[in-house]
């Protein structure tokens, strides 16, 4: 099998012009310690043996690829689903959460601090903290707490301390603001377990490393299943952890088109979407440089998506870089099309996807009508939709 060579950041954490570490001096030393420990641990056999044991026997990896025969017959192309929704806790988030929690334990930390939007990262971090014997504080926007009640109940049951954030839009950006502030005051005994490939170096690199298991598995699985690689790999993009995870398995395969699907929300107007690659510009937020939604004066704009896990006003630096070198393409899907895909997968294949994943599926269904019937489209179903059922049925009906 072809050896894969990943695109790695520079020592300073940059992918091209994006990334870096924009931090107060008091935190730079701590982040350097985390970076050094991670770079050592990621190649350490005992660390990897312990993590792999958890991924296999606790999280349930490898997640399978499923050929969606009913969808394929209806829409034309061959649609394959990478089933990250089957992982323990219901999403890809468990991959990096277990890695971050194990790293924190090896560093002698006693607490994890995290943010969450849709609650999938929160549930995964709470789970990982429990299995590692760590305390856990999770910051979540007030609106998302009301919207994603099933995941809030799960986090409470797992013993996490949930802190409601009622500033600004009361959603993911403000949860990140609050969790970074808390971490800056507690870094001596806590580690920030960020939920995506965003934030200051080394966090994008750390999360990407643990999520790359998706792409490694998917590449081998699709070759075994089809005897060839897919023509397209499609994944939703908020901060971008699930998409970077699956993209990394195919970066060197120039014939495989990588499609990141951003949330167009209610439309193109600033404040109505969270499509930061398509509508953003360069800026700095939460300690890193990337593409962010901004107003004419350079102020960070509000982000919106029907999917709480996608309503972040920026994107991970590697995605910004992949867009700049045209290795990946970034398209948009609005709320209505995503919700329609949510219903279609549920009713046609018996799989209820997360609203986040529904954006990727929606684009795959759109694409299927435009390509030949033997075109192979691999979609990352990054999470399951249990958390979204009440919200969707109340807002959109059965």
Secondary structure, DSSP 8 states (H G I E B T S, - for coil): ----------TT-EETTEE-----HHHHHHHHHHHHHHHHHTT-HHHHHHHHHHHHHTS--S--EEE-HHHHHHHSSEEEEEEGGGSTTSBTHHHHHHHHHHHHHHTT--EEEEEESSSHHHHHHHHHHHHHT-EEEEEEEHHHHHHTHHHHHHHHHTT-EEEEE-STTSSHHHHHHHHHHHHHHHTTTEEE--SSS-SSTTHHHHHHHHHTHHHHHHHHHHHHHHSS--SEEEEE-SS-HHHHHHHTTTTT-TTSEEEEEEEEET-SSTTS---HHHH-EEEEETTEEEEE-B-TTS-B-----SSGGG--SB--HHHHHHHHTTSEEEEEEEHHHHHHHHHHHHHHHS--B-HHHHHHHHHHHHHHTTS-TT-EEEEEE-BBSGGGHHHHHHHH--
